[in-house]
Amino acid sequence: MLSVLQVNGKEIDYDNAMQLDALLEFLELSNQPCAVEVNQTLVPHNERDQFTLNEGDSIEIVTLVGGG
């Protein structure tokens, strides 16, 4: 059975329980500094590997962009 997450306003389907750090790896963001909110609650970096995502969670990921 597929589950659905909302990531930055876009739907992502997955078929297993997923930890937040696995989602960041899937999105190729695991090596970038970023802030992550799940259902409008900030998830500290050191808790991402223990944070299980659930069907219907809304995730916002903000990365740093350089420029001037």
Summary of the structure (lengths in Angstrom):
residues: 68
radius of gyration: 11.9
end to end distance: 45.7
largest distance: 45.7
contacts: 145
relative contact order: 0.30
helix: 19%
strand: 40%
